[in-house]
Amino acid sequence: MPRVSVRNNNIDAAIRVFKRKVTDSGILMDHRDRQFFEKKSTKLNRNKRAAVVRERRRQSKDGQTRSKNS
């Protein structure tokens, strides 16, 4: 669990630092993933769909940068 010290009674800054540490560590995403049971097949299908979307984005970016360079 990330820890943050409050300096000079500045709670707002400490909350910002804490939120950044939590998102960087991935604790919140891990909790959301484990909140409900998900079958392995469903998890695999979701990961495959996400990979397809990532690949399409990568290819569209490659196509845009290549057309600009030509």
Secondary structure, 3 states (H helix, E strand, C coil): CCCCCCCCCCHHHHHHHHHHHHHHHCHHHHHHHHCCCCCHHHHHHHHHHHHHHHHHHHHHHHHHHHHHHC
